[in-house]
Amino acid sequence: MERVTVTDNPAESFFTVTLKDLQTENTGWYWCAVEIYGADVSEGLQITVKSDPDLSVRERRVRGEEGGSVTVQCLYSAAYQNTQKWWCRFKDRQCWIFRKTETSQDSSVQLSDNGRSSFSVMMSGLKKSDAGWYWCIAGDLEVPVHINVGDPSPEPTDPTDHTDPTEYPNPVTFCIAHE
């Protein structure tokens, strides 16, 4: 298993670098760079690896069905209990903010904070256009989450509803032979 993977997302104009199995000794400065028309464009970032992160998510990749809903749980440490909580979409920088005294303007996105260690985001009435990258944000920390929206599952049929043998014009017979 590789510890570093790079995934290009040209349709959304970004790439993702994933570092796995990090230890506290991996704390330090890292650089992301891309060559654009012969010139290197880079951005430095400082990564601090903690044994217990201040912000994380239960699942970094979540799958839902068109018309259905998904829930993302964002976990935060005690140091972030009283910070502002956000849920933001990458492609258009649209953000939903959690406020204790207000209800969400967009009923398809609901945020709830238990006030102790996690806040949840429920997205309902999913559309294919909802697919993409989002962030759980608490204070100055961000964690990416990818939402995938697939076709709805076909309605299962109940075999007990079909009692008329003429509905099955090609019966199948199973034979078991013993030697």
N, C-alpha and C positions, 0 to 999 in steps of 0.2 A: 504494500500500500504506500502510495506516495504521500509525502507530508505537505507538498506544495502543488496546487493545481491552479491553472489559469483558464478561465472560461470567457470567451469573447461573445458579446451580445451586440452585434452591429446594428440590429434593428432598433435597439433602444440606446445606442451610442454610448455603451460602457462595457468594461470588462471587469471580471471578478477574480480576485486572487484569494484562494482559500488556503489557510495554514492550519494543519491538523496536528494534534498531539503536542500542543505548545506547553512549555514548562516556564516557570518564573524566570529562568535564565535566558529565555528568548526575548525578554523585555529589551526594547531599544528602538532605534530609528530605522525605518524601512522606506524604500522609495518605489513608487509606481511610475512607470514611464511608458510613453508611446511615441513612435516616430510618425510625424505628420509632414508629408511632403519634404522629407529629408531632414527635418529638424526634430530634435528630441524635446518633448514636453514632459516634464516630470513634476511630481508632487511628493513631498516628504511627509511622513506621518510617524508619530511616536506611538508605539504599541506597548502597553503595560499589561503583562500577563499576571493575573492574580489567581490564587488557589480557589477563591470563591468570587465569581464576577459580580459586579454591581448591577449589571443588566444582562439578561439572557432571555431566550424564548424556549418554550417546550419543543417546538418543531420549527425548523428553518424553512422547510418546504411543506406547503399545505395544498391539498387538492380538493376541489369542490366541483359540483355539477351545475350547469347552467340552470338558473331558476332556484337553486338550492342555497345553502348557507355554509359558511366556515367560521370557526372561532379560533383566534390566535391568543395564546396566553403569554404575556410578557411578565417576567419575574424580575423584581428589583430588590436591592439590599435595603437595610434600615436607613442607610445614609440618604436614600432617595425617596423616602416615604412622603416628604412634604414638597417634592418638586413637581413641576408641571409635567403631565403625561400627554403624549401626542401619538397619532398614527398617521403616517404620511405616505403618499404614493410617489414613486420615483419619477414616472414619465411626465407628469405635469406639476409636480411639487404641491399637489393638493394635500392639505392636512386637516385632520379632525382633532380637536383638542378636548381633553376631559376637563369639565368644570363641574364641581359638586352641586352648584346651584342651578345649572341649566340642563335642558335636554338637548340632544343633538339636533341640528338643523336638518340633517340628512338621515331619514329613518332607515336607510339601507345600511348605515354604519353606526353601530352602537358601541360606546366605550363604557366600561364599568371598572372601578378601582376598589379593591377590598380594603384599601387604606393601610395595609400592613406589609404585603410582600408581592402583590401581583395586580396587574390590570389586564382585562380581557377586551378583545375587539371582536365583535360579531358583525360579519358582512352577510347580508341576506339579499335575496332576489338577484343572485349573481348573474352577470352577463359575461360573454367572452371578453369584452373590452375591460373587464375588471382584472384580468390576468396580468401578472407582472410583478415587479419588485416593490416592496413597501418597507417602511421602517417602524419599529417600536422605538419610541423616544421617551426617555425620562431625564429631565434636566438637560445636561450637556452630553448624554450618552445615546448612541444609536445602535440598533441591531437590525440587520436586514432580514427580511422574510420574503420568500417567493410564493405567490399564489398562482395556482394553475386551475383553469376553469375548463372542464370537459363537457361533452355532450351529456344530456340527462340519460339515465339508465332507462331502458324500456320497462314498462309496467309488467311485473311478473304475472303470469296467468296461473290461476288456481286449477290444478288438474281435477279437482273434485267437481268443478263446474261442467266438465265434459263427460256426460254419462251416455250420450248417444254414440253407439259404435260406428254409425255411418260417418261420423266426423273424422274417423281415422281410416281412410280408404286403403292405406298400405300398412297393414299391421306388421309388426316386427316380432319374430319368435326367437327366443334365446334358448339354446340347447347346451346342456352341460353333459359332457361325456366323461366317464370314469374308465380307466383301463385296469 
